Amino acid sequence: MTAQRTVVVGVDGSPNSLTAVRHAAAEAALRGAALVAVQAYERPETWFEGSRPITGPSAGEMTIGIETRLRRKVGEVLAEMGGAARQVPYDVMGIVGRPGAVLVDRSRGAELLVIGHRGRGAVASAVLGSVGLHCVLHATCPVTVVPLRPTADRSTPVVAAAAGRSR
């Protein structure tokens, strides 16, 4: 039995991550792979309503809510893309944990890990954030970092890729 080929994409709901979903779906279509959209989250230890502590939703309830929204959003993105990307099989996962570590773990055995980049200003845009840096340094598969906006001299986003390390 052979494992299904996958492209993993990190999603946090931002416009940057939806750009990454589009890129990942196109890559999955080219590779004949399935798309796995992962949203990692850290559950607060204490919930407040105003200044009063309350009992928040359970991790299970949070995961169900995240996966429901994520499934809808990824489905919308694929439908907008059309073509081969529309037919890409996909799954979604909401996972409690630090985003960088969760994405590295879930991308083991994947063909590619795709993440969005949140550049803020000229200098910040040139530097990876903590999640992107963690993924580039620790993933065992190639990592593609997709910026939100195209560069001034190109009509498509410039994609930075790093080869995954063998473990």
TORBA-7963 format. One record per residue (C-alpha): residue in three letters; x, y negated, z negated. Coordinates in Angstrom, 2 decimals. Example, Ala and Ser with C-alpha at 12.3 -4.5 7.8 and 13.67 -1.06 7.14 Angstrom:
# TORBA-7963
BAMI:ALA:12.30:4.50:-7.80
BAMI:SER:13.67:1.06:-7.14
# end
This chain:
# TORBA-7963
BAMI:MET:0.00:0.00:0.00
BAMI:THR:1.39:-3.43:0.93
BAMI:ALA:0.73:-6.57:-1.04
BAMI:GLN:-1.17:-9.34:0.70
BAMI:ARG:1.00:-12.22:1.88
BAMI:THR:0.24:-15.44:-0.02
BAMI:VAL:0.94:-19.13:0.00
BAMI:VAL:0.50:-20.68:-3.45
BAMI:VAL:-0.45:-24.34:-3.86
BAMI:GLY:-0.53:-26.38:-7.05
BAMI:VAL:-3.65:-28.50:-7.42
BAMI:ASP:-4.47:-31.12:-10.02
BAMI:GLY:-7.37:-32.83:-8.23
BAMI:SER:-5.34:-35.86:-7.15
BAMI:PRO:-5.24:-37.03:-3.52
BAMI:ASN:-1.60:-35.84:-3.48
BAMI:SER:-2.57:-32.30:-4.38
BAMI:LEU:-5.33:-32.23:-1.76
BAMI:THR:-2.74:-33.24:0.85
BAMI:ALA:-0.70:-30.29:-0.43
BAMI:VAL:-3.74:-28.00:-0.03
BAMI:ARG:-4.06:-29.06:3.62
BAMI:HIS:-0.39:-28.33:4.23
BAMI:ALA:-0.56:-25.00:2.39
BAMI:ALA:-3.67:-23.93:4.33
BAMI:ALA:-1.98:-24.72:7.63
BAMI:GLU:1.07:-22.70:6.53
BAMI:ALA:-1.13:-19.81:5.40
BAMI:ALA:-2.89:-19.79:8.78
BAMI:LEU:0.46:-19.76:10.62
BAMI:ARG:1.77:-16.93:8.45
BAMI:GLY:-1.38:-14.82:8.40
BAMI:ALA:-1.40:-15.22:4.62
BAMI:ALA:-4.02:-15.89:1.98
BAMI:LEU:-4.07:-19.18:0.09
BAMI:VAL:-3.99:-19.19:-3.72
BAMI:ALA:-4.80:-22.55:-5.30
BAMI:VAL:-3.59:-22.85:-8.89
BAMI:GLN:-4.51:-25.51:-11.41
BAMI:ALA:-2.59:-25.33:-14.67
BAMI:TYR:-3.80:-27.21:-17.70
BAMI:GLU:-2.80:-27.69:-21.28
BAMI:ARG:-5.70:-27.44:-23.71
BAMI:PRO:-5.74:-30.15:-26.39
BAMI:GLU:-5.33:-28.87:-29.94
BAMI:THR:-7.87:-31.37:-31.25
BAMI:TRP:-10.89:-32.89:-29.52
BAMI:PHE:-12.39:-36.21:-30.55
BAMI:GLU:-15.68:-37.96:-30.00
BAMI:GLY:-14.86:-41.53:-30.87
BAMI:SER:-12.73:-41.17:-34.00
BAMI:ARG:-14.46:-37.99:-35.20
BAMI:PRO:-12.90:-34.55:-34.50
BAMI:ILE:-15.25:-32.15:-32.72
BAMI:THR:-15.16:-28.59:-31.44
BAMI:GLY:-14.22:-28.69:-27.77
BAMI:PRO:-14.92:-26.16:-25.06
BAMI:SER:-13.14:-22.80:-25.29
BAMI:ALA:-10.25:-21.98:-22.96
BAMI:GLY:-12.62:-19.65:-21.10
BAMI:GLU:-15.22:-22.37:-20.62
BAMI:MET:-12.55:-24.79:-19.43
BAMI:THR:-11.14:-22.24:-17.00
BAMI:ILE:-14.58:-21.51:-15.53
BAMI:GLY:-15.23:-25.24:-15.04
BAMI:ILE:-11.82:-25.82:-13.45
BAMI:GLU:-12.14:-22.83:-11.13
BAMI:THR:-15.67:-23.85:-10.07
BAMI:ARG:-14.51:-27.37:-9.12
BAMI:LEU:-11.34:-26.04:-7.51
BAMI:ARG:-13.23:-23.47:-5.40
BAMI:ARG:-15.59:-26.20:-4.14
BAMI:LYS:-12.75:-28.64:-3.38
BAMI:VAL:-10.55:-26.11:-1.56
BAMI:GLY:-13.57:-24.91:0.45
BAMI:GLU:-14.31:-28.52:1.46
BAMI:VAL:-10.70:-29.12:2.51
BAMI:LEU:-10.62:-25.95:4.65
BAMI:ALA:-13.97:-26.79:6.26
BAMI:GLU:-12.70:-30.29:7.14
BAMI:MET:-9.57:-28.83:8.73
BAMI:GLY:-11.35:-26.48:11.10
BAMI:GLY:-9.45:-24.18:13.45
BAMI:ALA:-7.47:-21.27:12.02
BAMI:ALA:-7.22:-22.94:8.60
BAMI:ARG:-10.99:-22.66:8.22
BAMI:GLN:-10.66:-18.86:8.30
BAMI:VAL:-7.86:-18.62:5.72
BAMI:PRO:-8.94:-16.40:2.82
BAMI:TYR:-8.43:-18.14:-0.49
BAMI:ASP:-8.67:-17.67:-4.19
BAMI:VAL:-8.44:-20.13:-7.08
BAMI:MET:-6.96:-19.82:-10.55
BAMI:GLY:-7.30:-22.08:-13.59
BAMI:ILE:-4.53:-21.17:-16.02
BAMI:VAL:-3.68:-22.51:-19.47
BAMI:GLY:-0.01:-23.48:-19.60
BAMI:ARG:2.63:-25.96:-18.55
BAMI:PRO:2.13:-26.67:-14.84
BAMI:GLY:5.72:-26.07:-13.69
BAMI:ALA:6.04:-22.76:-15.51
BAMI:VAL:2.59:-21.58:-14.38
BAMI:LEU:3.31:-22.40:-10.72
BAMI:VAL:6.70:-20.67:-10.80
BAMI:ASP:5.13:-17.60:-12.41
BAMI:ARG:2.18:-17.43:-9.99
BAMI:SER:4.43:-17.91:-6.95
BAMI:ARG:6.56:-14.81:-7.66
BAMI:GLY:6.33:-12.67:-4.54
BAMI:ALA:4.65:-15.45:-2.52
BAMI:GLU:5.94:-16.54:0.86
BAMI:LEU:5.79:-20.20:-0.11
BAMI:LEU:4.93:-22.52:-3.00
BAMI:VAL:3.49:-25.91:-1.99
BAMI:ILE:3.15:-28.87:-4.34
BAMI:GLY:2.22:-32.50:-3.87
BAMI:HIS:4.55:-35.33:-4.80
BAMI:ARG:3.34:-38.39:-6.68
BAMI:GLY:5.85:-41.02:-5.64
BAMI:ARG:5.13:-44.34:-7.35
BAMI:GLY:7.03:-47.13:-5.70
BAMI:ALA:10.21:-47.06:-3.61
BAMI:VAL:12.52:-45.63:-6.28
BAMI:ALA:10.04:-43.26:-7.91
BAMI:SER:9.09:-41.87:-4.49
BAMI:ALA:12.64:-40.68:-3.99
BAMI:VAL:12.71:-38.76:-7.26
BAMI:LEU:10.79:-35.57:-7.99
BAMI:GLY:8.57:-35.47:-11.04
BAMI:SER:9.01:-32.91:-13.79
BAMI:VAL:6.66:-30.32:-12.23
BAMI:GLY:8.21:-30.62:-8.77
BAMI:LEU:11.73:-30.46:-10.15
BAMI:HIS:10.91:-27.41:-12.28
BAMI:CYS:9.43:-25.62:-9.26
BAMI:VAL:12.33:-26.45:-6.94
BAMI:LEU:14.87:-25.31:-9.53
BAMI:HIS:13.14:-22.14:-10.75
BAMI:ALA:10.84:-20.72:-8.04
BAMI:THR:11.94:-17.47:-6.41
BAMI:CYS:10.30:-18.37:-3.10
BAMI:PRO:10.74:-21.41:-0.84
BAMI:VAL:9.12:-24.58:-2.21
BAMI:THR:7.62:-27.34:-0.07
BAMI:VAL:7.01:-30.75:-1.63
BAMI:VAL:4.46:-32.76:0.35
BAMI:PRO:4.29:-36.53:-0.15
BAMI:LEU:0.90:-38.29:-0.04
BAMI:ARG:1.68:-40.86:2.61
BAMI:PRO:3.58:-40.61:5.86
BAMI:THR:6.89:-42.44:6.03
BAMI:ALA:6.95:-45.74:7.92
BAMI:ASP:8.65:-44.26:10.98
BAMI:ARG:6.60:-41.05:11.29
BAMI:SER:2.95:-40.24:11.81
BAMI:THR:3.08:-37.07:9.69
BAMI:PRO:4.37:-36.52:6.17
BAMI:VAL:7.99:-35.66:5.73
BAMI:VAL:8.22:-32.37:3.91
BAMI:ALA:11.09:-31.56:1.57
BAMI:ALA:11.73:-27.86:1.24
BAMI:ALA:14.01:-25.90:-1.06
BAMI:ALA:14.86:-22.27:-0.65
BAMI:GLY:13.85:-20.11:-3.59
BAMI:ARG:16.54:-18.36:-5.56
BAMI:SER:16.76:-14.61:-5.58
BAMI:ARG:16.31:-13.11:-9.02
# end
